[in-house]
C-alpha cells in the first residue's frame, strides 16, 4: 500500500512508510532540482537510496509539469505573454546572464517598439498553443495504444506480410544465384562499397551518420522536460527500472532504457559476432544497405547490385516508430524492451531513440551521457533537463577512462599496412582529397612508430628496441617530437568522422581476410602476403573460434586497428594543459605503446553541467567529497553557491555496527603496513593471529581485504608454510578471490552455501573466510549481507603507487590548477575511497549487523577518520592494543548472535 508523505507543502507518494532519512533525502533533492543546483548526495547502501531518488525526482517533475500547464492555460486565456516567458533562463544563471535587454534602441520611435513587443508576445502565445496541441496529441496517441489492442494486431499482420515478402525475395535471389546470374554484380557491388566517397574538407554542412538520415525532420520532435538517470552497469540500470515499476509512479511514468547494440540487438546473425566492434560495424553496414535500396531505386543497374546485399529486417521505420510508442505505454526494463523488439520485428537499439523526446525518465549507462559524440548520436538533449548520476563514487575515474586512449606498436604497423594496401588498390578510384588525407594518416602512423623507436615497414613482433623505458610528455611536446605539429589534427579528426575511413578499411581487411575475390594475378599474391602479415600481427594464438563450419569459424576480427588509432588522434586535440601522452617503450615494438592520459575530466563534465537545468550526483559512499568539488565542479567553473551537499546516516541502530581501528596485534606488534614493513614475517604472522582469534568469536562469514593481489599471495604462501592456514581452516573454510571474472559467481555461491550449511549443522566449523583484494572483483557491487559478512577486515591502507608517472602528473596538475595544493591529499582520498567501497559491502538493511576491523594505526589519524562515512565515523573505536579490541568484538557478536 503506497503511503502519501507530506514534507511541508510537497507531497511525496511512497510505496511504504519511509525512514526519516528518506524523507529528508527527498525534500532536499526536491529543493535542489527546483533551485537548479548541483547536489552531491550520499545515502548508504540499504537505506533505500533508489526509491528516494525515484519518488523525490518524479514528484518534482510532476509538480513542474502541473505548474507549467497551469501557467500555459492562464496565458492562453488572457492572451498576454510576459516578455520572459519561455525565454526564462535556467535557475542557476546569474542575472548578468539572463535574457538580454530588449528595450528599444536609442532614437527608435515608440510605435515601432510597441509593434515589436506585440509581435513577440503573439509569437510566444502561438508557440504555447502549438506546444499544447502537441502534448494533447502525444497523450492521446499513447492512450490509444494503451486501450486499443487492435493496433497491435494490425501491426502484427503488417509484420507477417513483410516477413513473407522478404522470404519470397530471398528465395528469388537464391534461385538467381544458383542459376549463375548476379554473382559478378554482387562482387562489383561489394567492391564499390569499399571505395571512399568524394570528400570536401571545407564542407560545413552537417551530416548525420546515425539513424534514418532521410527522416531527420521526423526525429526533430520537441523534447519534454525529463530526467536522465545514469549508472555504471546494465544490471544496475535494470535494478533501478524494477524499483520504478514497484514505486507509486510505475503506472504513469513514460520511461525508456537506452543501451549499446551489444545489449539491444535482436538480429541473431549480428549478435553471434560477439565482439562489440564487429556488432557495431555489421549493424552500420546493414543499415547502409537499407538506405542504398531507398536512395538508388531509380537506378536499375545499381539496384541490382545493392539488393543482393543483406539489410537488417528489424531496421524498419514504421515498426521502430511503433516500438518507440509501445515502450512508453508501460515501464519496461532492457530485457522486456528486447523481447518487445523481437515480437514487433523492430530494432530496440534504434527504436528506443524514437521514444526519447516524449519520455519523462531516460535510463542510460554512464558512457552514453558522458561522451559527447555518443550523447549526440543517441539523440540526447540536455538543455533544461535534469541529470541524475548514481553510483557516482568512481565518476572521475569513469570520465578519465572514457576519454583516454592507447595504441600499441603492433596496431600502428597493422593499420599502416592495411591503409597502404587499400590506397594502392583503389588509387585510381579515389578523389584527390581522399588521397591527401590517407597520405596524411599514413604519415602520422609512420611518425608514431618512429617515436617508439621502430620501423613501420617491418614486422613489430621481430623488432627489438634499443631504448626502453617510459616517458611522459605534454601534448605539444609529443606533437613536436613526432614531427606532426604541422598537421591540422582537427581536420583529420573531421575526415575520420565524415568519411568513415576506419569502417571502410575494416570492410577491406575483412574481405581479404577470407576468400579473395580477385582473379589470380600479381596483385593477389601481394594481398596474400598482406593477409599472412596481418595474421602474424594478431596478438596471441589461442583465440577460440566458432564451432560452425562457416566463415565465422575464422579467428574473430576485433575491428580495424585504425578505429583505436582514431580515438587516440581525437584525444590529441585536447588542450595542451588538460592531458599528457605516455610513451612506453618495451622490449619489442609490438609490446610498446602510446597512451593518452586525461588530466582534467572537468573539461568533458562541464559540457553536461552547463547544459542541464540541475544535477544530482549520488552514491552509497561519496566520501571524500572534496574530489568531486575540486576536480569536477570547481575545475568546470561551477561556483560553490550552486553546490549542495547532503549526507544521511544509516537506517540501522547505532549498536548494530562495531567499527574498530586496531593499532597493534596479539603479540603487541605495531600494525603499520607501509611498503617497507608489510612483507616482514612478523607482520604477516600478526595478520594470521588476528584472523585466528576473530574466527573463534565471529559467526558466519568473515571478509578480509588486502591492499593488492601480490600481497595477498605472499601472505597466503607464508601462512601455508608456517601452519597458520591450517589453524584458520579449523573454524572457517577458506575461499580466495579468483583471478578470472567469470569465476566470481561460482566462488560466491560456494562461499554462501558453506556459511548456510555451517549455520544449520552446529559443529566446529562456524562459517567461511573470504580473502579478497581492495579494488578487486569482490570490493564493489557484491552484497555481503547478514551471515555473508558478519565481519569485514581491512589489512593496511591501499595507497596507490606513488611512483606511478600518471599519479605524479595528476598530483602536479592539481597543485598547479587549484589552490591549497589538493595534489597532496589526492593519494589519501584515493586510498579512503577504495576503503569505503570495501567496508560498505556489509550492513545492507535495517536489521543487519556487522563489525569492521581496520588493521593499521594510521587509520586513527584525524585526517583519515574524517574521510570515513559518517555512519561509521560516528561509531568508530580506536584500540591501542589487541586485548580490549578482542573483548569488544566477542561481546558484540555474543549479544547479536547469542553464544556459539
C-alpha positions in Angstrom: 0.0 0.0 0.0 1.5 3.3 -1.1 1.9 6.0 1.6 1.3 9.6 0.9 4.1 11.6 2.5 3.8 15.4 3.1 7.0 17.3 3.6 6.0 20.9 4.1 3.9 21.8 1.1 5.5 19.0 -1.0 3.7 15.7 -1.5 5.8 12.5 -2.0 4.0 9.3 -2.9 5.9 6.3 -1.5 5.3 2.5 -1.6 5.6 2.2 2.2 6.2 4.3 5.3 9.7 5.8 4.6 12.5 6.2 7.0 13.1 9.7 8.3 16.3 9.9 6.4 14.4 9.1 3.2 12.0 12.0 3.9 15.0 14.3 4.4 16.6 13.0 1.2 13.5 13.5 -0.9 12.9 17.0 0.5 16.5 18.2 -0.1 16.6 16.6 -3.6 13.3 18.4 -4.5 14.8 21.8 -3.3 18.0 21.2 -5.4 16.0 20.5 -8.5 13.7 23.4 -8.0 16.6 25.8 -7.5 18.6 24.4 -10.4 21.6 23.5 -8.4 24.0 20.6 -8.2 23.6 18.2 -5.3 26.1 15.7 -4.0 24.0 13.1 -2.2 25.3 10.3 0.0 23.0 7.6 1.3 24.5 4.3 2.5 23.5 1.1 0.8 20.4 -0.4 2.5 18.8 3.0 3.2 16.5 2.9 0.1 18.5 5.4 -2.0 17.0 4.3 -5.3 13.4 4.8 -4.1 14.3 8.1 -2.6 15.7 9.3 -5.9 12.7 8.0 -7.8 10.0 9.4 -5.6 11.8 12.7 -4.9 12.7 13.4 -8.6 9.4 12.3 -10.1 7.5 14.3 -7.5 9.4 17.4 -8.6 8.7 16.6 -12.3 5.0 16.0 -11.6 4.7 19.4 -9.9 6.9 21.1 -12.5 4.7 19.9 -15.3 1.5 20.8 -13.5 2.6 24.3 -12.8 3.8 24.7 -16.4 0.4 23.6 -17.7 -1.5 25.9 -15.3 0.7 28.8 -16.4 0.2 28.0 -20.1 -3.6 27.8 -19.6 -3.6 31.1 -17.8 -1.6 32.8 -20.5 -3.7 31.3 -23.3 -6.8 32.5 -21.6 -5.6 36.1 -21.1 -3.7 36.2 -24.4 -0.8 38.0 -22.8 2.7 36.6 -22.5 5.2 38.3 -20.3 8.5 39.0 -22.1 10.4 36.5 -20.1 8.0 33.6 -20.6 9.5 30.6 -22.4 12.8 32.5 -22.6 13.2 32.2 -18.8 16.9 31.3 -18.1 17.8 28.3 -16.1 17.6 28.9 -12.3 21.4 28.7 -11.9 22.2 31.6 -14.3 23.3 34.8 -12.8 21.3 38.0 -13.5 24.0 39.2 -15.8 23.5 36.1 -17.9 19.7 36.4 -18.1 17.6 37.4 -21.0 19.3 40.3 -22.8 17.7 43.8 -22.5 15.2 44.1 -25.3 14.3 47.7 -24.7 14.2 49.9 -27.7 17.4 51.2 -29.1 18.1 54.9 -28.6 16.1 57.1 -31.0 13.7 54.4 -32.1 10.0 55.5 -32.3 7.7 54.2 -29.6 5.2 52.8 -32.1 8.0 50.5 -33.5 9.0 49.3 -30.1 5.3 48.6 -29.2 4.8 46.7 -32.5 7.9 44.5 -31.9 6.8 43.8 -28.4 3.3 42.8 -29.5 4.8 40.6 -32.3 7.0 38.8 -29.7 4.0 38.3 -27.4 1.9 36.9 -30.3 4.7 34.5 -31.3 5.1 33.2 -27.8 1.4 32.7 -27.5 1.4 30.8 -30.8 4.3 28.6 -29.6 2.4 27.9 -26.3 -0.7 26.9 -28.3 1.4 24.6 -30.6 3.1 23.0 -27.6 -0.3 22.4 -26.0 -1.6 20.8 -29.2 1.5 18.6 -29.5 1.2 17.5 -25.9 -2.5 16.6 -26.2 -1.8 14.7 -29.4 1.1 12.8 -27.8 -1.0 11.9 -24.7 -4.0 10.9 -26.9 -1.8 8.7 -29.1 -0.3 6.9 -26.1 -3.8 6.5 -24.6 -5.0 5.0 -27.8 -2.1 2.5 -27.8 -2.8 1.6 -24.2 -6.5 0.9 -24.7 -6.8 -0.3 -28.3 -5.3 -3.8 -28.8 -6.4 -3.9 -32.4 -3.5 -1.6 -33.3 -1.1 -4.3 -32.1 -2.8 -6.9 -34.2 -2.8 -4.7 -37.3 1.0 -4.1 -36.7 1.5 -7.8 -36.3 -0.3 -8.6 -39.6 1.9 -6.0 -41.3 5.0 -7.6 -39.9 3.8 -11.1 -41.1 3.2 -9.7 -44.6 6.6 -8.1 -44.7 8.3 -11.3 -43.5 6.5 -13.3 -46.2 7.6 -10.7 -48.8 11.2 -10.9 -47.6 11.1 -14.7 -47.7 9.9 -14.7 -51.3 12.5 -12.1 -52.3 15.3 -14.1 -50.6 14.1 -17.3 -52.3 14.1 -15.5 -55.7 17.6 -14.2 -55.2 18.8 -17.7 -54.2 17.3 -19.1 -57.3 19.0 -16.5 -59.5 22.3 -17.0 -57.7 22.0 -20.8 -58.3 21.5 -20.2 -62.0 24.8 -18.3 -62.1 23.4 -14.8 -62.6 24.2 -11.8 -60.4 27.4 -13.1 -58.9 29.8 -10.8 -60.8 27.5 -7.8 -60.0 27.5 -8.8 -56.3 31.2 -8.8 -56.3 31.3 -5.4 -58.1 28.8 -4.1 -55.5 31.0 -5.2 -52.6 34.0 -3.6 -54.3 32.1 -0.3 -54.7 31.2 -0.4 -51.0 34.8 -0.3 -50.0 35.7 2.9 -52.0 35.6 6.2 -50.1 33.0 8.7 -51.3 34.1 12.1 -52.5 35.1 14.3 -49.6 35.2 18.0 -49.3 37.1 19.1 -46.2 35.7 22.7 -46.4 32.2 21.5 -46.4 30.4 22.9 -43.4 27.1 21.2 -43.9 26.4 18.8 -41.1 25.7 15.3 -42.0 24.2 12.7 -39.8 25.9 9.3 -39.8 23.4 7.8 -37.3 19.8 6.7 -37.7 17.5 7.4 -40.6 19.1 10.3 -42.4 16.1 10.7 -44.8 13.7 11.2 -41.9 15.6 13.8 -39.9 12.6 16.1 -39.8 10.5 13.5 -38.1 13.2 12.9 -35.5 13.3 16.7 -34.6 10.4 16.2 -32.2 10.4 18.6 -29.3 11.7 17.1 -26.1 9.5 17.3 -23.0 11.1 18.1 -19.6 12.7 14.9 -18.4 15.1 13.3 -16.0 18.2 11.4 -17.3 19.2 8.7 -14.9 22.5 7.0 -15.4 24.6 4.4 -13.7 27.6 2.3 -14.4 26.3 -1.1 -15.5 23.3 -2.6 -17.2 22.5 -4.7 -14.2 22.3 -1.5 -12.0 20.1 0.1 -14.6 17.8 -2.9 -14.6 17.6 -2.9 -10.8 16.6 0.8 -10.9 13.9 0.2 -13.5 12.5 -2.5 -11.3 12.3 0.0 -8.4 10.4 2.4 -10.7 8.0 -0.4 -11.6 7.3 -1.0 -7.9 7.0 2.6 -7.0 3.8 4.7 -7.0 5.0 6.2 -10.3 5.3 2.9 -12.0 2.0 3.1 -13.9 2.1 6.7 -15.1 5.8 7.4 -15.9 7.0 7.3 -19.5 10.3 5.6 -19.2 12.8 4.4 -21.8 16.1 2.5 -21.3 19.0 3.2 -23.7 21.8 0.8 -24.2 24.5 -0.5 -26.5 24.0 -2.6 -29.7 25.5 -5.5 -27.8 22.7 -5.4 -25.2 19.8 -4.4 -27.5 20.5 -6.1 -30.8 17.8 -8.7 -31.8 19.3 -9.8 -35.1 20.8 -13.2 -34.2 23.1 -13.2 -37.2 24.7 -9.9 -35.9 24.6 -11.0 -32.2 26.6 -14.1 -33.0 29.6 -11.9 -33.9 30.2 -11.4 -30.2 32.7 -8.5 -30.4 31.4 -5.0 -29.8 33.4 -3.7 -32.8 32.1 -6.4 -35.1 28.4 -5.9 -34.0 28.6 -2.1 -34.4 30.3 -2.4 -37.9 27.9 -5.1 -39.2 24.9 -3.1 -37.9 26.0 0.1 -39.7 26.8 -1.9 -42.9 23.3 -3.4 -43.0 21.8 -0.1 -42.2 23.7 1.5 -45.1 22.5 -1.2 -47.4 18.9 -0.4 -46.4 19.5 3.3 -47.3 21.0 2.4 -50.6 17.9 0.4 -51.6 15.8 3.5 -51.0 18.1 6.1 -52.5 19.0 4.2 -55.7 15.8 2.6 -56.6 15.5 4.7 -59.8 18.9 3.4 -61.0 18.1 -0.1 -62.2 21.7 -1.2 -62.7 22.7 -0.2 -59.2 19.5 -1.5 -57.8 20.5 -5.0 -58.9 23.9 -4.6 -57.2 22.7 -3.3 -53.9 19.7 -5.6 -53.5 22.0 -8.7 -53.4 23.5 -7.3 -50.1 21.8 -8.1 -46.8 19.9 -5.4 -44.9 18.6 -5.8 -41.4 14.9 -7.0 -41.3 14.5 -5.3 -37.9 15.6 -1.8 -39.3 12.1 -0.7 -40.3 10.9 2.8 -39.8 7.2 2.1 -39.1 8.0 -0.8 -36.8 10.7 1.1 -34.9 8.2 4.1 -34.5 5.6 1.6 -33.2 8.1 0.2 -30.8 9.1 3.7 -29.6 5.4 4.4 -28.8 4.7 1.0 -27.3 7.6 1.1 -24.9 6.3 4.3 -23.3 2.9 2.9 -22.5 4.3 0.8 -19.7 7.6 0.8 -17.8 9.9 -1.9 -19.3 13.4 -2.9 -18.4 16.0 -3.7 -21.0 15.1 -7.4 -21.3 11.5 -6.6 -21.7 12.4 -4.0 -24.4 14.4 -6.6 -26.3 11.5 -9.1 -26.0 9.1 -6.4 -27.4 11.6 -5.7 -30.2 11.6 -9.4 -31.2 7.8 -9.6 -31.1 7.4 -6.3 -33.1 10.2 -7.2 -35.5 11.7 -3.8 -34.7 15.2 -2.8 -33.7 15.2 -1.9 -29.9 18.6 0.0 -30.3 17.2 2.5 -32.8 13.5 2.1 -31.8 14.3 3.2 -28.2 15.7 6.5 -29.6 12.3 7.3 -31.1 10.9 7.3 -27.5 13.5 9.8 -26.1 11.7 13.1 -26.9 8.4 12.0 -25.3 10.0 10.1 -22.3 9.8 11.6 -18.8 12.6 9.3 -17.5 15.5 8.2 -19.7 17.7 5.4 -18.1 21.2 5.0 -19.7 24.7 3.9 -18.9 27.5 6.4 -17.9 29.3 6.5 -21.3 26.2 7.4 -23.3 25.8 10.6 -21.1 29.4 11.5 -20.5 30.8 11.1 -24.1 29.7 13.9 -26.3 29.7 12.1 -29.6 27.7 9.1 -28.2 25.3 11.5 -26.5 24.5 13.3 -29.7 24.2 10.1 -31.7 21.6 8.8 -29.2 19.5 12.0 -29.6 20.1 13.1 -26.0 19.4 16.8 -25.5 20.3 18.1 -22.0 19.3 21.7 -22.3 16.9 22.5 -19.4 16.8 18.8 -18.3 17.6 17.1 -15.0 20.5 14.7 -14.8 21.0 12.1 -12.0 24.3 10.2 -11.9 24.0 7.3 -9.5 26.8 5.0 -8.1 29.0 8.1 -8.7 31.8 7.2 -6.3 34.0 6.4 -9.3 32.7 9.2 -11.6 36.1 10.9 -12.0 37.8 7.6 -13.0 34.9 6.8 -15.4 35.2 10.1 -17.3 39.0 9.8 -17.4 38.7 6.2 -18.7 36.1 7.1 -21.4 38.3 9.9 -22.8 41.7 8.2 -22.6 43.1 6.1 -25.4 46.0 3.7 -26.0 47.6 2.2 -29.2 50.3 -0.4 -29.4 53.2 -0.6 -31.9 51.5 -3.7 -33.3 48.3 -1.8 -34.0 50.2 1.1 -35.6 52.1 -1.2 -38.0 49.0 -3.2 -38.8 46.9 0.0 -39.6 49.7 1.4 -41.8 50.0 -1.8 -43.8 46.2 -2.1 -44.2 45.8 1.5 -45.3 48.8 1.3 -47.7 47.3 -1.7 -49.4 43.9 0.0 -49.5 45.3 3.1 -51.1 47.3 1.1 -53.7 44.3 -1.0 -54.7 41.8 2.0 -55.1 44.3 4.8 -56.0 42.6 5.3 -59.4 39.1 5.4 -57.9 39.9 7.8 -55.0 39.5 11.5 -55.4 42.3 13.9 -54.6 41.1 15.0 -51.2 40.8 11.3 -50.1 44.3 10.5 -51.3 45.6 13.6 -49.5 44.1 12.6 -46.2 45.0 9.0 -46.5 48.6 10.0 -47.1 48.4 12.3 -44.0 47.1 9.4 -41.9 49.9 7.1 -43.2 52.4 9.8 -42.3 51.0 10.1 -38.8 51.2 6.3 -38.3 54.8 6.2 -39.5 55.9 9.0 -37.2 54.2 7.4 -34.2 56.1 4.2 -34.8 59.3 6.2 -35.2 58.7 7.9 -31.8 58.5 4.4 -30.3 61.8 3.5 -32.0 60.6 1.2 -34.6 60.2 0.9 -38.4 56.6 0.9 -39.7 57.6 -1.4 -42.7 58.9 -4.2 -40.6 57.1 -6.8 -38.5 56.7 -5.3 -35.0 57.0 -8.7 -33.3 60.6 -9.1 -34.5 61.7 -5.5 -33.9 63.7 -5.2 -30.7 64.0 -1.7 -29.3 67.4 -0.3 -28.3 66.0 2.3 -26.0 63.4 1.1 -23.4 61.5 2.8 -20.6 58.6 5.2 -20.1 58.4 8.9 -20.9 55.6 11.3 -20.1 55.2 14.3 -22.4 52.8 17.2 -22.9 50.7 17.0 -25.9 52.6 19.8 -27.7 56.0 18.2 -26.9 54.7 14.9 -28.3 53.5 16.5 -31.5 56.8 18.3 -32.0 58.9 15.2 -31.3 56.7 13.2 -33.7 57.2 16.0 -36.3 53.4 16.2 -36.9 52.9 19.7 -35.4 52.3 21.0 -39.0 49.2 18.7 -39.5 45.8 20.0 -38.6 44.5 17.2 -36.4 41.1 18.8 -36.1 40.7 18.4 -39.9 42.0 14.8 -39.8 39.5 14.1 -37.0 36.7 15.5 -39.0 37.8 13.4 -42.0 37.7 10.3 -39.9 34.2 11.1 -38.7 32.6 12.0 -42.1 34.5 9.7 -44.5 34.2 6.7 -42.1 37.6 5.6 -43.4 38.1 3.3 -40.4 35.0 1.3 -41.3 35.8 1.2 -45.0 39.3 -0.2 -44.1 37.7 -2.7 -41.8 35.5 -3.9 -44.6 38.5 -4.1 -46.9 40.6 -6.2 -44.5 37.6 -8.4 -43.6 37.0 -9.0 -47.3 40.6 -10.1 -47.8 40.9 -11.9 -44.5 38.8 -14.7 -46.1 38.4 -15.9 -49.7 39.9 -13.4 -52.1 37.5 -12.0 -54.7 40.4 -11.0 -57.0 41.3 -13.1 -60.1 44.7 -14.8 -59.9 47.3 -12.1 -60.5 50.4 -10.4 -59.2 48.1 -8.2 -57.1 46.5 -11.3 -55.5 49.9 -12.6 -54.5 50.6 -9.3 -52.9 47.4 -9.4 -50.9 48.0 -13.0 -49.9 51.3 -11.8 -48.4 49.4 -8.9 -46.8 46.9 -11.4 -45.3 49.7 -13.5 -43.8 51.3 -10.4 -42.4 48.0 -9.3 -40.8 47.7 -12.8 -39.2 51.2 -12.5 -37.8 50.3 -9.2 -36.1 47.4 -10.6 -34.2 48.3 -11.0 -30.5 48.3 -14.5 -29.1 47.4 -17.7 -30.8 44.8 -19.3 -28.5 41.7 -17.3 -29.5 38.7 -19.5 -29.5 37.0 -19.9 -32.8 33.4 -20.6 -33.7 32.4 -24.2 -33.9 30.4 -23.7 -37.1 31.8 -24.6 -40.4 31.0 -21.1 -41.9 33.2 -18.2 -42.4 32.7 -17.2 -38.8 35.0 -20.2 -37.9 37.9 -18.0 -38.8 39.6 -16.2 -35.9 37.3 -13.3 -34.9 38.3 -9.8 -36.1 38.3 -7.2 -33.4 37.8 -4.4 -35.9 40.4 -2.3 -37.8 43.1 -1.0 -35.5 42.5 2.3 -37.2 39.4 2.6 -35.1 41.5 2.6 -31.9 44.0 5.0 -33.5 41.1 7.3 -34.5 40.3 7.6 -30.7 44.0 8.4 -30.0 44.1 11.1 -32.6 40.9 12.6 -31.3 42.4 12.7 -27.8 45.4 14.6 -29.2 43.1 17.5 -30.0 42.7 18.1 -26.2 44.1 21.3 -24.9 47.8 21.0 -24.0 47.3 21.6 -20.3 44.5 19.0 -19.9 46.3 15.9 -21.0 49.6 14.0 -21.3 51.0 11.4 -23.7 52.8 8.4 -22.2 55.4 6.8 -24.5 56.1 3.3 -23.3 59.0 1.5 -25.0 59.2 -2.2 -24.0 61.4 -5.0 -25.3 59.8 -5.2 -28.8 57.8 -2.7 -30.9 54.7 -4.8 -30.6 54.7 -4.6 -26.8 55.4 -0.8 -26.8 52.6 1.7 -26.8 51.4 5.3 -26.9 48.8 6.3 -24.3 46.8 9.5 -23.8 46.1 10.4 -20.2 43.3 12.8 -19.5 44.3 15.1 -16.5 41.3 17.3 -16.5 38.0 15.3 -16.5 36.0 18.5 -15.9 36.6 19.7 -19.5 34.1 17.0 -20.6 31.9 17.1 -17.5 31.5 20.9 -17.8 29.5 20.4 -21.1 26.9 18.3 -19.2 26.7 20.5 -16.2 26.3 23.8 -18.1 23.6 22.4 -20.4 21.3 20.7 -17.8 18.9 22.5 -15.5 20.1 20.6 -12.4 22.2 17.6 -11.5 22.2 15.1 -8.7 25.5 13.2 -8.1 24.6 10.3 -5.8 26.2 7.2 -4.2 26.3 5.0 -1.2 29.8 6.1 -0.2 30.7 9.5 -1.7 33.4 10.4 0.9 35.8 12.1 0.4 33.6 14.6 -1.5 36.5 17.0 -1.9 37.5 15.2 -5.1 34.1 15.9 -6.7 34.1 19.5 -5.6 37.6 20.3 -6.7 38.4 18.0 -9.7 35.0 18.2 -11.3 32.9 21.1 -10.2 35.5 23.8 -9.3 37.6 23.0 -12.4 34.4 23.2 -14.5 33.8 26.7 -13.3 30.9 25.9 -11.0 30.6 28.3 -8.1 30.3 27.0 -4.5 26.9 28.7 -4.2 25.4 26.3 -6.7 26.7 23.1 -5.0 24.7 21.5 -2.2 26.0 18.5 -0.2 23.7 16.1 1.6 24.7 13.1 3.7 22.4 10.9 5.7 23.1 8.3 8.4 22.3 4.6 8.2 18.9 3.1 9.0 20.5 0.5 11.3 20.5 1.2 15.1 23.9 2.5 16.3 24.6 -0.6 18.3 24.3 -2.8 15.2 27.8 -1.8 14.0 31.1 -2.0 15.7 33.9 -0.3 13.8 37.4 -0.6 15.4 40.8 0.8 14.5 43.3 -1.7 15.8 46.8 -0.3 16.3 48.6 -3.5 17.5 48.2 -7.2 17.3 48.1 -10.1 19.8 51.9 -10.2 20.2 52.0 -6.3 20.6 53.3 -5.9 17.1 52.6 -2.4 15.8 50.3 -2.5 12.9 51.6 -0.2 10.2 51.6 -1.9 6.8 53.8 0.5 5.0 55.6 -0.9 1.9 58.9 -1.3 3.7 57.5 -3.4 6.6 54.4 -5.2 5.4 56.3 -8.2 4.0 58.2 -8.9 7.2 57.4 -12.4 8.6 56.3 -11.0 11.9 53.8 -8.6 10.2 52.3 -11.5 8.1 52.2 -13.7 11.2 50.3 -11.0 13.1 47.6 -10.8 10.5 47.1 -14.6 10.8 46.9 -14.4 14.6 44.3 -11.7 14.5 42.2 -13.7 12.0 42.5 -16.9 14.0 41.2 -15.0 17.1 38.4 -13.4 15.1 37.3 -16.7 13.6 36.8 -18.1 17.1 34.2 -15.4 18.0 32.6 -14.2 14.7 29.9 -16.5 13.4 29.1 -16.9 9.7 31.3 -15.1 7.1 34.4 -13.0 7.5 35.6 -11.0 4.5 39.3 -9.9 4.7 40.5 -7.3 2.2 44.2 -7.0 1.3 45.8 -3.9 -0.5 46.9 -5.9 -3.6 46.8 -9.3 -5.2 50.6 -9.6 -4.9 50.5 -9.0 -1.1 47.6 -11.5 -0.7 49.5 -14.2 -2.5 52.7 -13.6 -0.4 50.7 -13.6 2.9 48.9 -16.8 1.9 52.1 -18.6 0.9 53.7 -17.5 4.2 50.7 -18.8 6.2 50.8 -22.1 4.4 54.5 -22.5 5.2 54.0 -21.6 8.9 50.9 -23.7 9.5 48.6 -20.7 10.2 46.5 -21.5 7.2 45.7 -24.9 8.7 44.7 -23.3 12.0 42.4 -20.9 10.3 40.7 -23.7 8.3 39.6 -25.4 11.6 37.0 -22.7 12.2 36.4 -21.3 8.8 36.6 -22.8 5.3 38.9 -20.5 3.3 38.0 -19.0 0.0 40.1 -16.7 -2.2 39.0 -14.1 -4.8 39.5 -15.7 -8.2 41.8 -14.3 -10.9 39.1 -14.5 -13.6 35.9 -12.5 -13.5 33.8 -15.4 -14.8 34.7 -17.5 -11.7 33.5 -14.9 -9.2 29.9 -16.2 -9.2 31.0 -19.7 -8.6 33.2 -18.7 -5.6 30.4 -16.6 -4.1 27.9 -19.4 -4.5 30.2 -21.9 -2.7 31.0 -19.4 0.0 27.3 -18.8 0.6 26.5 -22.5 0.7 29.3 -23.2 3.2 28.0 -20.5 5.6 24.4 -21.7 5.3 25.5 -25.3 5.9 27.5 -24.4 8.9 24.6 -22.4 10.5 22.3 -25.4 10.1 24.8 -28.0 11.3 26.3 -26.8 14.5 29.9 -28.1 14.6 33.5 -27.0 15.0 33.4 -25.1 11.7 31.3 -21.9 12.1 31.4 -20.4 8.6 33.8 -19.2 5.9 36.7 -16.8 5.5 36.9 -15.0 2.1 40.3 -13.4 1.2 39.8 -10.5 -1.2 41.5 -7.5 -2.7 40.7 -3.8 -2.4 39.6 -2.6 -5.8 39.2 -6.2 -7.0 36.2 -8.2 -8.1 34.7 -8.5 -4.6 35.2 -4.9 -3.4 32.3 -3.4 -5.3 28.8 -4.3 -6.3 28.8 -7.5 -4.2 26.3 -7.9 -1.4 27.7 -9.5 1.8 24.5 -9.1 3.9 23.6 -10.9 7.1 25.7 -14.0 7.7 27.7 -13.5 4.5 29.6 -10.6 6.1 29.4 -10.5 9.9 32.9 -9.0 10.0 34.9 -7.0 7.4 38.7 -6.8 7.9 40.8 -4.2 6.1 44.6 -5.1 6.2 46.6 -1.9 5.9 45.8 1.1 3.8 45.5 0.6 0.0 47.5 3.6 -1.1 48.1 3.8 -4.9 51.7 3.5 -6.2 53.3 6.9 -5.5 56.0 6.1 -8.2 53.4 5.9 -10.9 54.1 8.5 -13.6 50.4 9.0 -14.1 49.7 9.7 -10.4 52.6 12.1 -10.1 51.5 14.0 -13.1 47.9 14.2 -11.8 49.1 15.5 -8.5 51.3 18.1 -10.2 48.4 19.2 -12.4 46.0 19.6 -9.4 48.7 21.6 -7.5 49.1 23.9 -10.5 45.4 24.3 -11.3 43.7 24.6 -7.9 44.5 26.4 -4.7 45.5 24.8 -1.4 47.7 22.1 -3.2 45.0 19.4 -3.4 47.5 17.1 -5.1 48.9 16.3 -1.7 45.6 14.9 -0.5 44.8 13.1 -3.7 46.7 9.9 -2.6 44.9 9.8 0.7 41.5 10.4 -1.0 42.1 7.6 -3.5 43.0 5.3 -0.7 40.0 6.1 1.5 37.6 5.9 -1.4 38.7 2.3 -2.0 38.5 1.6 1.7 34.9 3.0 2.0 33.8 0.9 -1.0 35.2 -2.3 0.5 33.8 -1.9 4.0 30.5 -0.9 2.6 29.9 -4.5 1.4 28.5 -5.3 4.8 25.4 -3.8 6.5 22.8 -4.0 3.7 19.5 -3.5 5.5 17.9 -2.2 8.8 18.2 -5.4 10.8 21.7 -6.3 9.6 24.7 -6.1 11.9 28.5 -6.4 11.5 31.9 -5.5 12.9 34.5 -3.6 10.9 38.2 -4.0 11.8 40.7 -1.6 10.3 44.2 -3.1 10.8 46.6 -0.1 10.7 47.4 2.5 13.3 47.3 5.2 10.5 43.5 4.9 10.5 43.5 6.7 13.9 44.7 9.9 12.3 42.0 12.7 12.4 42.5 13.4 8.7 41.8 9.7 7.8 38.9 9.3 10.2 37.3 12.4 8.6 37.1 10.6 5.3 35.1 7.6 6.6 31.4 7.6 6.0 29.6 9.5 8.8 27.6 6.4 10.0 30.9 4.6 10.5 33.0 7.6 11.7 30.5 8.4 14.5 30.7 4.9 16.0 34.4 4.1 15.5 36.5 3.0 18.4 40.3 3.3 18.5 42.1 0.4 20.3 45.8 0.7 21.0 46.1 -3.0 22.0 44.5 -6.2 20.9 43.0 -7.3 24.2 40.3 -4.6 24.6 39.5 -4.9 20.9 39.0 -8.6 21.1 36.9 -8.3 24.2 34.6 -5.7 22.5 34.3 -7.9 19.4 33.4 -11.0 21.4 30.8 -9.1 23.4 29.3 -7.6 20.3 28.9 -10.9 18.4 27.7 -12.8 21.5 25.0 -10.2 22.1 23.9 -10.1 18.5 24.1 -13.8 17.6 23.8 -15.4 21.0 26.5 -17.8 22.4 28.1 -20.0 19.7 
